Amino acid sequence: MSFLNKLADGKLRSQEAHIEYFSILTRKSKLETSC
């Protein structure tokens, strides 16, 4: 695996983690507002 491939893979993974984190945050806020 080349350096550029590793860099791109890391970017994709961090992006996925960011999206996951954001969806968890929105889910939490939805739960709080529904209560």
CHARMM-style PDB file with segment names, atoms N, HN, CA, C and O in Angstrom:
ATOM      1  N   MET     1       0.847  -1.194   0.000  1.00  0.00      PROA
ATOM      2  CA  MET     1       0.000   0.000   0.000  1.00  0.00      PROA
ATOM      3  C   MET     1       0.887   1.250   0.000  1.00  0.00      PROA
ATOM      4  O   MET     1       1.770   1.407   0.843  1.00  0.00      PROA
ATOM      5  N   SER     2       0.630   2.117  -0.952  1.00  0.00      PROA
ATOM      6  HN  SER     2      -0.087   1.990  -1.637  1.00  0.00      PROA
ATOM      7  CA  SER     2       1.444   3.329  -1.055  1.00  0.00      PROA
ATOM      8  C   SER     2       1.010   4.365  -0.020  1.00  0.00      PROA
ATOM      9  O   SER     2      -0.046   4.249   0.601  1.00  0.00      PROA
ATOM     10  N   PHE     3       1.850   5.373   0.142  1.00  0.00      PROA
ATOM     11  HN  PHE     3       2.708   5.467  -0.363  1.00  0.00      PROA
ATOM     12  CA  PHE     3       1.576   6.428   1.125  1.00  0.00      PROA
ATOM     13  C   PHE     3       0.284   7.171   0.791  1.00  0.00      PROA
ATOM     14  O   PHE     3      -0.510   7.482   1.679  1.00  0.00      PROA
ATOM     15  N   LEU     4       0.082   7.453  -0.503  1.00  0.00      PROA
ATOM     16  HN  LEU     4       0.728   7.201  -1.224  1.00  0.00      PROA
ATOM     17  CA  LEU     4      -1.124   8.177  -0.923  1.00  0.00      PROA
ATOM     18  C   LEU     4      -2.375   7.356  -0.648  1.00  0.00      PROA
ATOM     19  O   LEU     4      -3.404   7.890  -0.234  1.00  0.00      PROA
ATOM     20  N   ASN     5      -2.273   6.048  -0.883  1.00  0.00      PROA
ATOM     21  HN  ASN     5      -1.437   5.614  -1.219  1.00  0.00      PROA
ATOM     22  CA  ASN     5      -3.417   5.176  -0.613  1.00  0.00      PROA
ATOM     23  C   ASN     5      -3.755   5.174   0.872  1.00  0.00      PROA
ATOM     24  O   ASN     5      -4.924   5.219   1.255  1.00  0.00      PROA
ATOM     25  N   LYS     6      -2.718   5.121   1.702  1.00  0.00      PROA
ATOM     26  HN  LYS     6      -1.769   5.084   1.391  1.00  0.00      PROA
ATOM     27  CA  LYS     6      -2.936   5.144   3.153  1.00  0.00      PROA
ATOM     28  C   LYS     6      -3.584   6.452   3.562  1.00  0.00      PROA
ATOM     29  O   LYS     6      -4.486   6.473   4.399  1.00  0.00      PROA
ATOM     30  N   LEU     7      -3.124   7.539   2.971  1.00  0.00      PROA
ATOM     31  HN  LEU     7      -2.391   7.522   2.291  1.00  0.00      PROA
ATOM     32  CA  LEU     7      -3.654   8.864   3.283  1.00  0.00      PROA
ATOM     33  C   LEU     7      -5.138   8.950   2.903  1.00  0.00      PROA
ATOM     34  O   LEU     7      -5.961   9.434   3.680  1.00  0.00      PROA
ATOM     35  N   ALA     8      -5.464   8.476   1.701  1.00  0.00      PROA
ATOM     36  HN  ALA     8      -4.795   8.083   1.070  1.00  0.00      PROA
ATOM     37  CA  ALA     8      -6.845   8.507   1.230  1.00  0.00      PROA
ATOM     38  C   ALA     8      -7.723   7.617   2.101  1.00  0.00      PROA
ATOM     39  O   ALA     8      -8.855   7.979   2.423  1.00  0.00      PROA
ATOM     40  N   ASP     9      -7.201   6.449   2.482  1.00  0.00      PROA
ATOM     41  HN  ASP     9      -6.282   6.155   2.220  1.00  0.00      PROA
ATOM     42  CA  ASP     9      -7.953   5.523   3.320  1.00  0.00      PROA
ATOM     43  C   ASP     9      -8.227   6.151   4.683  1.00  0.00      PROA
ATOM     44  O   ASP     9      -9.329   6.036   5.220  1.00  0.00      PROA
ATOM     45  N   GLY    10      -7.228   6.807   5.230  1.00  0.00      PROA
ATOM     46  HN  GLY    10      -6.333   6.901   4.794  1.00  0.00      PROA
ATOM     47  CA  GLY    10      -7.396   7.466   6.524  1.00  0.00      PROA
ATOM     48  C   GLY    10      -8.429   8.577   6.457  1.00  0.00      PROA
ATOM     49  O   GLY    10      -9.215   8.759   7.387  1.00  0.00      PROA
ATOM     50  N   LYS    11      -8.428   9.317   5.359  1.00  0.00      PROA
ATOM     51  HN  LYS    11      -7.790   9.170   4.604  1.00  0.00      PROA
ATOM     52  CA  LYS    11      -9.398  10.409   5.183  1.00  0.00      PROA
ATOM     53  C   LYS    11     -10.812   9.843   5.119  1.00  0.00      PROA
ATOM     54  O   LYS    11     -11.730  10.375   5.743  1.00  0.00      PROA
ATOM     55  N   LEU    12     -10.984   8.757   4.357  1.00  0.00      PROA
ATOM     56  HN  LEU    12     -10.239   8.324   3.850  1.00  0.00      PROA
ATOM     57  CA  LEU    12     -12.298   8.141   4.229  1.00  0.00      PROA
ATOM     58  C   LEU    12     -12.792   7.632   5.575  1.00  0.00      PROA
ATOM     59  O   LEU    12     -13.956   7.807   5.934  1.00  0.00      PROA
ATOM     60  N   ARG    13     -11.888   7.001   6.311  1.00  0.00      PROA
ATOM     61  HN  ARG    13     -10.942   6.858   6.019  1.00  0.00      PROA
ATOM     62  CA  ARG    13     -12.280   6.447   7.611  1.00  0.00      PROA
ATOM     63  C   ARG    13     -12.675   7.542   8.581  1.00  0.00      PROA
ATOM     64  O   ARG    13     -13.666   7.409   9.299  1.00  0.00      PROA
ATOM     65  N   SER    14     -11.908   8.629   8.609  1.00  0.00      PROA
ATOM     66  HN  SER    14     -11.103   8.737   8.025  1.00  0.00      PROA
ATOM     67  CA  SER    14     -12.218   9.727   9.525  1.00  0.00      PROA
ATOM     68  C   SER    14     -13.534  10.389   9.120  1.00  0.00      PROA
ATOM     69  O   SER    14     -14.292  10.857   9.969  1.00  0.00      PROA
ATOM     70  N   GLN    15     -13.794  10.421   7.810  1.00  0.00      PROA
ATOM     71  HN  GLN    15     -13.178  10.040   7.121  1.00  0.00      PROA
ATOM     72  CA  GLN    15     -15.049  10.998   7.320  1.00  0.00      PROA
ATOM     73  C   GLN    15     -16.227  10.134   7.773  1.00  0.00      PROA
ATOM     74  O   GLN    15     -17.252  10.652   8.214  1.00  0.00      PROA
ATOM     75  N   GLU    16     -16.069   8.806   7.661  1.00  0.00      PROA
ATOM     76  HN  GLU    16     -15.236   8.385   7.303  1.00  0.00      PROA
ATOM     77  CA  GLU    16     -17.124   7.890   8.083  1.00  0.00      PROA
ATOM     78  C   GLU    16     -17.373   8.013   9.577  1.00  0.00      PROA
ATOM     79  O   GLU    16     -18.517   8.009  10.030  1.00  0.00      PROA
ATOM     80  N   ALA    17     -16.286   8.122  10.339  1.00  0.00      PROA
ATOM     81  HN  ALA    17     -15.356   8.125   9.971  1.00  0.00      PROA
ATOM     82  CA  ALA    17     -16.412   8.255  11.789  1.00  0.00      PROA
ATOM     83  C   ALA    17     -17.118   9.559  12.133  1.00  0.00      PROA
ATOM     84  O   ALA    17     -17.923   9.608  13.063  1.00  0.00      PROA
ATOM     85  N   HSD    18     -16.818  10.611  11.385  1.00  0.00      PROA
ATOM     86  HN  HSD    18     -16.164  10.572  10.629  1.00  0.00      PROA
ATOM     87  CA  HSD    18     -17.432  11.917  11.612  1.00  0.00      PROA
ATOM     88  C   HSD    18     -18.935  11.846  11.336  1.00  0.00      PROA
ATOM     89  O   HSD    18     -19.737  12.389  12.095  1.00  0.00      PROA
ATOM     90  N   ILE    19     -19.308  11.174  10.246  1.00  0.00      PROA
ATOM     91  HN  ILE    19     -18.656  10.733   9.630  1.00  0.00      PROA
ATOM     92  CA  ILE    19     -20.723  11.024   9.895  1.00  0.00      PROA
ATOM     93  C   ILE    19     -21.446  10.208  10.966  1.00  0.00      PROA
ATOM     94  O   ILE    19     -22.565  10.534  11.362  1.00  0.00      PROA
ATOM     95  N   GLU    20     -20.786   9.137  11.429  1.00  0.00      PROA
ATOM     96  HN  GLU    20     -19.877   8.872  11.107  1.00  0.00      PROA
ATOM     97  CA  GLU    20     -21.371   8.283  12.459  1.00  0.00      PROA
ATOM     98  C   GLU    20     -21.591   9.086  13.740  1.00  0.00      PROA
ATOM     99  O   GLU    20     -22.649   9.006  14.364  1.00  0.00      PROA
ATOM    100  N   TYR    21     -20.575   9.860  14.119  1.00  0.00      PROA
ATOM    101  HN  TYR    21     -19.715   9.925  13.612  1.00  0.00      PROA
ATOM    102  CA  TYR    21     -20.644  10.688  15.324  1.00  0.00      PROA
ATOM    103  C   TYR    21     -21.775  11.708  15.207  1.00  0.00      PROA
ATOM    104  O   TYR    21     -22.509  11.949  16.165  1.00  0.00      PROA
ATOM    105  N   PHE    22     -21.903  12.298  14.026  1.00  0.00      PROA
ATOM    106  HN  PHE    22     -21.306  12.102  13.248  1.00  0.00      PROA
ATOM    107  CA  PHE    22     -22.928  13.313  13.796  1.00  0.00      PROA
ATOM    108  C   PHE    22     -24.324  12.701  13.887  1.00  0.00      PROA
ATOM    109  O   PHE    22     -25.233  13.306  14.456  1.00  0.00      PROA
ATOM    110  N   SER    23     -24.497  11.499  13.325  1.00  0.00      PROA
ATOM    111  HN  SER    23     -23.759  11.007  12.863  1.00  0.00      PROA
ATOM    112  CA  SER    23     -25.800  10.833  13.360  1.00  0.00      PROA
ATOM    113  C   SER    23     -26.175  10.452  14.785  1.00  0.00      PROA
ATOM    114  O   SER    23     -27.346  10.506  15.161  1.00  0.00      PROA
ATOM    115  N   ILE    24     -25.166  10.062  15.586  1.00  0.00      PROA
ATOM    116  HN  ILE    24     -24.215  10.018  15.280  1.00  0.00      PROA
ATOM    117  CA  ILE    24     -25.419   9.731  16.989  1.00  0.00      PROA
ATOM    118  C   ILE    24     -25.858  10.988  17.737  1.00  0.00      PROA
ATOM    119  O   ILE    24     -26.770  10.940  18.562  1.00  0.00      PROA
ATOM    120  N   LEU    25     -25.206  12.109  17.443  1.00  0.00      PROA
ATOM    121  HN  LEU    25     -24.465  12.148  16.772  1.00  0.00      PROA
ATOM    122  CA  LEU    25     -25.561  13.378  18.087  1.00  0.00      PROA
ATOM    123  C   LEU    25     -26.995  13.772  17.747  1.00  0.00      PROA
ATOM    124  O   LEU    25     -27.754  14.173  18.629  1.00  0.00      PROA
ATOM    125  N   THR    26     -27.367  13.659  16.477  1.00  0.00      PROA
ATOM    126  HN  THR    26     -26.750  13.333  15.761  1.00  0.00      PROA
ATOM    127  CA  THR    26     -28.720  14.047  16.069  1.00  0.00      PROA
ATOM    128  C   THR    26     -29.748  13.104  16.683  1.00  0.00      PROA
ATOM    129  O   THR    26     -30.844  13.529  17.050  1.00  0.00      PROA
ATOM    130  N   ARG    27     -29.394  11.820  16.794  1.00  0.00      PROA
ATOM    131  HN  ARG    27     -28.504  11.475  16.495  1.00  0.00      PROA
ATOM    132  CA  ARG    27     -30.305  10.858  17.391  1.00  0.00      PROA
ATOM    133  C   ARG    27     -30.538  11.201  18.865  1.00  0.00      PROA
ATOM    134  O   ARG    27     -31.662  11.124  19.363  1.00  0.00      PROA
ATOM    135  N   LYS    28     -29.454  11.582  19.555  1.00  0.00      PROA
ATOM    136  HN  LYS    28     -28.542  11.644  19.151  1.00  0.00      PROA
ATOM    137  CA  LYS    28     -29.553  11.950  20.971  1.00  0.00      PROA
ATOM    138  C   LYS    28     -30.442  13.174  21.138  1.00  0.00      PROA
ATOM    139  O   LYS    28     -31.300  13.208  22.020  1.00  0.00      PROA
ATOM    140  N   SER    29     -30.238  14.175  20.294  1.00  0.00      PROA
ATOM    141  HN  SER    29     -29.541  14.148  19.577  1.00  0.00      PROA
ATOM    142  CA  SER    29     -31.016  15.407  20.404  1.00  0.00      PROA
ATOM    143  C   SER    29     -32.490  15.134  20.095  1.00  0.00      PROA
ATOM    144  O   SER    29     -33.373  15.741  20.700  1.00  0.00      PROA
ATOM    145  N   LYS    30     -32.756  14.225  19.156  1.00  0.00      PROA
ATOM    146  HN  LYS    30     -32.039  13.732  18.664  1.00  0.00      PROA
ATOM    147  CA  LYS    30     -34.141  13.872  18.829  1.00  0.00      PROA
ATOM    148  C   LYS    30     -34.803  13.193  20.022  1.00  0.00      PROA
ATOM    149  O   LYS    30     -35.966  13.452  20.331  1.00  0.00      PROA
ATOM    150  N   LEU    31     -34.045  12.316  20.693  1.00  0.00      PROA
ATOM    151  HN  LEU    31     -33.100  12.105  20.442  1.00  0.00      PROA
ATOM    152  CA  LEU    31     -34.580  11.634  21.868  1.00  0.00      PROA
ATOM    153  C   LEU    31     -34.885  12.630  22.975  1.00  0.00      PROA
ATOM    154  O   LEU    31     -35.907  12.524  23.652  1.00  0.00      PROA
ATOM    155  N   GLU    32     -33.990  13.602  23.156  1.00  0.00      PROA
ATOM    156  HN  GLU    32     -33.159  13.688  22.606  1.00  0.00      PROA
ATOM    157  CA  GLU    32     -34.171  14.596  24.208  1.00  0.00      PROA
ATOM    158  C   GLU    32     -35.379  15.488  23.935  1.00  0.00      PROA
ATOM    159  O   GLU    32     -36.101  15.854  24.862  1.00  0.00      PROA
ATOM    160  N   THR    33     -35.603  15.840  22.668  1.00  0.00      PROA
ATOM    161  HN  THR    33     -35.016  15.543  21.914  1.00  0.00      PROA
ATOM    162  CA  THR    33     -36.716  16.727  22.337  1.00  0.00      PROA
ATOM    163  C   THR    33     -38.045  15.974  22.392  1.00  0.00      PROA
ATOM    164  O   THR    33     -39.076  16.575  22.690  1.00  0.00      PROA
ATOM    165  N   SER    34     -38.038  14.673  22.111  1.00  0.00      PROA
ATOM    166  HN  SER    34     -37.199  14.185  21.868  1.00  0.00      PROA
ATOM    167  CA  SER    34     -39.281  13.906  22.107  1.00  0.00      PROA
ATOM    168  C   SER    34     -39.776  13.639  23.524  1.00  0.00      PROA
ATOM    169  O   SER    34     -40.974  13.450  23.731  1.00  0.00      PROA
ATOM    170  N   CYS    35     -38.879  13.619  24.494  1.00  0.00      PROA
ATOM    171  HN  CYS    35     -37.905  13.772  24.326  1.00  0.00      PROA
ATOM    172  CA  CYS    35     -39.257  13.347  25.883  1.00  0.00      PROA
ATOM    173  C   CYS    35     -40.014  14.529  26.489  1.00  0.00      PROA
ATOM    174  OT1 CYS    35     -40.411  14.476  27.653  1.00  0.00      PROA
TER     175      CYS     35
END
